């Protein structure tokens, strides 16, 4: 079926915004997507009708608990997990720090953890800090700077009987490379290591099956996938039950509430359900899970058509360097590049002021990636992130803006 772009765009109020007399083109999705109207309205309606904290005997408290439970059921369908494995929090980074402090209680001096060089530092530093404090060995799956993929050739050597934990991102939030999580997971299981995955950049673009990929701990942020600022963790029940998060004494000690430190953003959580339903609305099927999988299939095909056009056009521009893996490597519709003779922050500012196109610049916390490519000191990357609500006309505006700036630099 044809992708319903007109219907999709009507569901995002922010797309009505103009800047300098032109409709805004939002290509900053990797930093945070625009929010679907139903998610906005869900939070507003919750507050308008009266919110409450949990465990009360009165309607607003009961309704809050029921709505949170509903949101967790939707997250379970999103990742093929279970509702009692889902915990909410401020963002994925915070959730990883909480989880790291808890799981590190099981680590000891001489143990090892394995990370990668192609990561947002939210999926490096929480684990690294705890491991170094325990005097453990921290290893990294290296980045191949020529292919812009992880070099898995030494994976069996990097993993040993001492490896307790492995963390990898589903996809690079900077260059879009989708990592071979399943291969890493299968190798990690052979040595008995816990497998943690940062799904933040993946979930706006493709279906993530927790069981198929062999993920023990999954972290994400809903504001990257059309919802409000809510972070989440999904941890396999048997592992979750064993964790002892740092918390105040009277707080719940049962799963998954024990990881939800302090009162949560209830009005935000109301929007989680609607963000996930939006993905399902793009698909077909008899169950929410089936609709989500089908919806992601529609999203992938549509976004790839836009990304293919952009990559081809930018690749033909003299003086522009694209940072992307070869065509055979699966990628999200995220395009990173640099332009000779123009600093990334100057370029993005001009795109905003001259074309009303919002793109971002920097290392985007993928610091090791930018450092290995030798571009940190010169501003790192320019990044354009395509999302479900973008159009081919917007892609043409973006490319034309790039061409104009280069011609008039």
N, C-alpha and C positions, 0 to 999 in steps of 0.2 A: 504494500500500500504506500501511497505517497505520504511523505512526512508533512504533518499539518502545521507548517511554520506559522501561518497567519493566526491560527487558533492558539498556538503556543505563546506567541508574542502578546496576545491579548491578556494573558494570565500574569504578566510581569509589569506592574505599574511603573517601575523605574524606567522602562523603555520609552515613556512619554517625555522624558527630560530632554531639554535642548541646551546647547552651550554655544555661545557666539552665533546665535541664530540658526544653528544646525542641529538636527537630531543627534544625540550622543550615540557613538558606537562603543559599546562596552566590550573591551578585549582584555579585561583584567580579572577574568574569572578564576584563574589559579590562586589569586590572592583572596578571593571571596566572590561567589556568584551573586547575581541579583536574586531577589526573593519572590517566590510565587505568591500571588495575592491571597490564596487560601491559607497559607502559613502566616501571613501578616494578620489576616482577619481572625485566625484561631487564637493568637496571643491577645489581640484586642478584646475579643469576645469573652475570653476567660477573665480578664481583669475587669471588664464592664459588669459581669454577672457576680463578681465577688470571688476572690481567691482565698486560699487558706493554706496553712501548713498541714502536715500529715498526721494521721492517727487520731483525728478528732471524730466525735460521734455526730457531728452536724453536717448538713448537706454539702457545703463548700469544700470541706476537708475530704469527704467521701468522694465527691466528684473529682477532686484533684488527684486522688490516688487512682481512681478508675481511668482517668485520662493518661496518667503516666504509664499505667499498665498497658493501655492501648498502644502508646508510643513504642513501648518495648516489644510488643508483639509485631509491630511493623518493622522495627529494626531487625528482629529475628528473621522475618521474611526477606528482608533486604540482603542479608548475608548468609542465609541458610543456617541459622543457629537457633538458640532457644531464648525465650524472653527472660528466664531467670539467670541468664548469663550476661545480661546487658546492664551497664551502669552509666549514668549520665554525669557530666561535669562541665566546667567552663569551656574547655577546648581540648584538642587531642594532646597538646604539649603538656598541659597540667595533668591529664590522665596518665600519661606515660611516666611523669615524675612520681606520681602517687604509686603506680604499679611497680616502678623500679625500686622504690624504698621497701615495698612489701616483699617482692621476690628476692631481693638481695639478702634478706634474712636467711635464705637457704644457701647462699654462696659462702665460700671460705677461701682463705689464702691458698694460692696455687691453682685454683680453678681458672677456666678461660671463658671468654665470651667472644662472639664473632659478629662484627658489624660490617658495613660497606662504605666505600668512598663516594657512592652516588646517593646521598641521603640529604634530606632536610635535617638539620642538627637536632630537631626534636626527637629524632629516632637514632641519635648518637649519644648526645650528652647525658640524658638521664641514666642510661645504662653504663656509659663509660665512667661517670663520676662515682657511681656506687662500686663498680668493679675496681677502680683504682684505690678507693678507700679500703677495700678488702685485700689490697695487694694481689690482685688477680692479673692475668695476662689478657690484654685487649688486642684482638687481631682484626684485620679488615680484608674483606674481599676487594681486590684492587679494581680500579676503573681503567679500562683500556681507552686512552685518550684519542686513539685513532678511530675506533669503532663507536665510541661513546656508549659502550655497554659494559656491564660487569664481566670481568674475566673469571669464569668459573673453572678454568682448567686446573687450578690448584686447590679446589674445594675440598677434596678428600685429604689433602695434606694439612689444610687449615683446621679441619675438624678433627678433634681427638677425643679420647675417652674423658679428658678433663673439661671438654666444652659443655657448659651448662646452659648456655643461652645463645640464640641467634636472632638478630633483628635485621629486617630488610624492608625497603619500601616497595609498594606495588608498582609505582611509577615515579619517575623523576618530575618534581613540580617545576623544574626549570627547563629541561630539554625534552621531556615527554617520553623518554625511553621506558617501556614497560618491562619490568624485570621478570626473569624466569623463577618466580617464587616457588613453584612446585618442585623444580629440581633441587633448589636449596633446602626446601622443607624435607624432602625425602632423604637427603643426605644428613640433615640434622637429626632426624628420627633414628637413624642407624646408630648414632652415638648417644641417644637418649636426651638430646638437648631440647629445651623449650623454644618454640618458634613464635616470634612476635613480628607483626606486620603493620606498617604505617599505611593505611588505606586512604588517607586524606585526598591525595591527588587522583586516585583511581575512581572513587565512587561517583563523581559527576559524569563519568564517561563510559564505564563498562561494568558488567555484572561481576560481583566478587562472591564466589562460593567458598565459604570458610572450610567446609568439609573437603571439597575437592582439592583445595590448595594445601590442606594439612596445617591450618593456622591454629595455634593455641591461644594467642593473645592478639586481638585486632583493635586498632585505634583509628578514630576518624573524627571529623568535625562537620556538622550538618550545614554550617554556613557556607561551605564550599559546594554544597549540592542543593541550592535553591531554598534553604531554610534559614532559621535564626541562628544566633551564636550559641550553640550547644555542642559540647564535645561528648564523645561516647567511647566506651571500652566494651568489647565483647570477649570474655575469657571463658574457656572451656570449664564446665562445672567442676570437674574433678580437680583441676588446678586451682580454680577460684576458691573452692572450699578450703584449700590448704594455705592460701595467702593470709597474712596477718598485717593489713594496712595500718599505718599510723593514724590514730583517731582519738577523739576524746573518749573518756571511759564509759559514759552511759550510752554512747551511740551504738547502733545495731552492730552485732558481730556476725551476722549471717549474710549469705550471698543473695543478691549482689549489692545490697544496701551498704555493706561495710566499706565499699570503695567510694560511696557518694558522701564526701566529707562536707558537712554543713548543709544548710538549706539550699536546694537547687533552684535553678532559674525556671520556675514552673510555667510562666507565661511563654518562655522560649520553647520548652518541651512540648507545649500544645502544638507548635508549628512543625515539630518533627514528623508527626503522623501525616500532615498535609504535604510536606516535601516528598515523602516516600510515595504517597498516593499519586502525586503528579507524575512520577516516573512510570507508575503502573498504568496511568491513564493513556500513556503513549503506546501501550501494548495491548495484547489480547490474551484471553485465557480464562479458565474457570476459577482459579485461585489467585490471591494477591501475589504469591510467589511467581506463578506463571505469567501474570501481567507484568511484573517487574522485569523478568528475564526478557520477555518480548519487547518491553519498552526500551530496555537497554540496547537491544538489537537495532531498533529504529534509530536511537540516538547515535550509536556507533557509525552506522551507514551514512547518516546525514552529516555528522560532524566531519567524518573522513573526507566527504566530497568537498567540503569547504577547505579543509586543511590541505588537501591535495592541490587545489588551485593556488592557495597562498604559497605553499612551498615551491611550486613550479615557477610562479611569477617572481618570487624573491630570489630564487636560485639563478635567474637570468639577469639580475641587476649587478652591474659592475661596481666593485667597491663594497659589496655587502657580503658578509660571511655568515652562513647558516651553521648552527650547531645542532646537528641531528644525526641519528644513526641511519644506516643505509635502509633502502626501501623494504628489505626483507624483515627488518626488525619492527615489531608492533610498537606503535607510539600513540600517545594521547594527542589530541589536536592542539598541542602547545608548541609554539614556534619561538625559538631563541636565536637571536642574531646580533651582529654588531655592524656598524657602518664606519668605514675608514674616514678619519678626519673629523668625526663628530662624537663627543662624549655621550654615553648612553642617557644620562639625565637631561642633557640638552636636547637630544633627539626626542625623548618622550614628551618633554615640555612643548616642543614645537608641534608635535602631532596633536597635542591637546589644543593648543592655541590656534593653530592654522587649519586643522582638519576636524576638530571635535571628536577625535578618536582617543580613547583612554587605554593606553598601554603602560606597562611598568618597566622599571629598570633596577638593576642591582644583582646581588647574588642570591636573593630569596632564601637565605639561610642554608642553601646548598653550598656552603663555603668551601668545602674540600674540592668539590667539582670545579668551581671557579679558580681556586688556587692552583690545582693541577694543570688547568688550561692556561695559567699565567696571565689572567685578566682581572684579578681582584683590584689591583692598584689603579687600573684605568676604567673602573666603573662596572666591571663584570658584563652582564647581559642586558639586552633589550628583549622583552618577552611579550608576545601576543598569545592570549589564551582564548580559543574558540569555545563557545558554549551552545547549549541547545536552542537558545533564542536568537542567535546570530543569523544573518542572511547572506546570500551571495552578493547582493548589492553592497552590503557593508564590507565584505572582503575586497571588493573592487575599490571602494572608497579608501580602505586601509592601504592597499597596494599603491594606489594613485598618490596617497599622502607620502608614502615612503619615497616614491620616485621623485616627487616634487621637492622634498627636503634635500635629497641627495643632489638634485640638479641645482639647487639654490643654496648650497651650504657655504 
